[in-house]
Amino acid sequence: MIAVDVAIVASCAAGFAHLVAAPGHYTWWPTSGVFFAVLGIAQLGHAAMLQLGCRGRLVVLAGIWVTVGVILVYVASRTVGIPTAPPVPAHGGRWSIGRSIVPDGAKHVGPLDVLTLVAELVQVVVLMTMLPAASKRRATNQLMWIGLGLWGAAVVAVFRF
């Protein structure tokens, strides 16, 4: 099934990207580096499970929701910042301790960020197609409500006085 192959490739791409980025993030903030390493291993593990035929509803749903969570953390880190994070350098830029070069600690988006985000979005879409009809309907509705909530939060943030 082509959907499984695409999900495997997308999960591997995101997993390898997180493993590549882990050492640099570790030197900046050890918690972040460990998170990236664990996430990369988990994404490669999910790809391996799919490759080995573990394609049950729970495995697919776990892949969807973990990936959606990672995407939400990514968006937060690039917009409002992670509250406990130290100051963030732009990719390849200089930074000073205690002062972020981008307001609110938001991080510059680089090519590896875009590749990873696209792979994760593709993974979510493809995994959704692998769900049984009832689970697909429920997950789609939940994703819609999350999206509406985020749009609402964005509107409130933009128009606050």
C-alpha positions in Angstrom: 0.0 0.0 0.0 1.5 3.3 -1.1 0.2 5.2 1.9 2.2 3.0 4.3 5.4 3.6 2.2 4.8 7.4 2.2 4.2 7.4 6.0 7.4 5.4 6.5 9.5 7.8 4.3 7.9 10.9 6.0 8.5 9.5 9.5 12.1 8.6 8.6 12.8 12.1 7.1 11.4 13.8 10.2 13.3 11.4 12.5 16.6 11.8 10.8 16.2 15.6 10.7 15.6 15.7 14.4 18.7 13.5 15.0 20.8 15.8 12.8 19.6 18.8 14.8 19.9 17.2 18.2 23.6 18.0 18.9 23.3 21.7 18.0 20.2 22.0 20.1 21.9 20.2 23.0 24.8 22.7 23.1 22.3 25.5 23.2 19.8 23.9 25.7 20.5 20.3 26.8 16.8 19.6 27.4 16.1 20.5 23.8 18.8 18.3 22.5 17.6 15.3 24.5 14.0 16.0 23.3 15.2 16.1 19.7 17.2 12.8 20.1 14.3 11.0 21.8 11.8 12.4 19.2 14.1 11.3 16.3 14.4 7.8 17.7 10.6 7.6 18.3 9.9 8.7 14.7 12.3 6.1 13.3 10.7 3.6 15.7 7.3 4.4 14.3 8.5 4.0 10.8 10.0 0.6 11.7 6.7 -0.5 13.3 4.9 0.4 10.1 7.5 -1.4 8.0 7.1 -4.5 10.1 3.4 -4.5 9.7 2.2 -3.0 12.9 -0.5 -0.8 11.3 -3.3 -1.2 13.8 -5.6 1.7 14.7 -3.7 2.5 17.9 -0.3 2.6 16.2 -1.7 4.9 13.5 -3.4 7.2 16.0 -0.3 7.4 18.1 1.6 8.5 15.1 -1.0 11.1 14.2 -1.3 12.6 17.7 2.4 12.6 18.6 3.2 14.2 15.2 0.4 16.9 15.7 1.8 17.6 19.2 5.3 18.0 17.7 4.0 20.4 15.0 2.2 22.4 17.7 5.4 22.7 19.8 7.3 23.7 16.6 4.8 26.4 15.8 4.9 27.7 19.4 8.7 27.8 19.4 8.7 29.8 16.2 5.9 32.3 17.2 5.5 32.9 20.9 8.5 31.0 22.1 8.8 28.2 24.7 8.4 29.8 28.1 11.3 28.0 29.8 13.8 28.1 26.9 17.0 30.2 27.0 17.5 32.9 24.4 17.4 31.5 20.9 19.9 32.2 18.2 18.8 32.4 14.5 20.2 29.6 12.5 23.9 30.4 12.1 23.6 33.8 13.8 25.1 35.1 17.0 23.3 35.5 20.3 23.9 36.9 23.7 23.0 35.1 26.9 19.9 36.7 28.4 18.9 38.4 25.2 17.1 37.0 22.2 17.7 38.5 18.7 14.1 37.8 17.8 11.3 39.1 20.1 9.8 36.5 22.4 12.5 33.9 21.7 10.9 33.0 18.4 13.4 31.1 16.2 14.4 31.7 12.6 13.0 29.1 10.2 15.7 27.3 8.2 15.6 24.7 5.4 15.8 21.7 7.8 12.8 23.2 9.7 10.8 23.4 6.5 11.8 19.9 5.4 10.8 18.5 8.8 7.5 20.3 9.0 6.5 19.2 5.5 7.4 15.6 6.3 5.4 15.7 9.5 2.4 17.3 7.8 2.5 14.6 5.0 2.8 12.0 7.7 -0.3 13.2 9.5 -2.3 13.3 6.2 -1.2 9.9 5.1 -1.7 8.3 8.4 -5.3 9.7 8.5 -6.0 7.8 5.3 -5.0 4.5 7.0 -7.6 4.8 9.7 -10.9 2.9 9.6 -13.9 5.2 8.7 -15.2 5.8 12.3 -11.7 6.6 13.7 -10.9 8.8 10.7 -14.1 10.8 11.2 -13.4 11.2 15.0 -9.7 12.2 14.4 -10.7 14.6 11.6 -13.3 16.3 13.9 -10.7 16.6 16.7 -8.1 18.1 14.4 -10.8 20.5 13.2 -11.6 21.7 16.7 -7.9 22.1 17.5 -7.5 24.1 14.3 -10.5 26.3 15.2 -9.1 26.8 18.7 -5.8 27.9 17.3 -7.4 30.3 14.8 -9.5 31.8 17.7 -6.4 32.2 19.8 -4.6 33.9 16.9 -7.5 36.3 16.3 -7.6 37.2 20.0 -3.8 37.7 20.0 -3.9 39.9 16.9 -6.8 42.1 18.0 -6.0 42.4 21.7 -5.8 45.9 23.1 
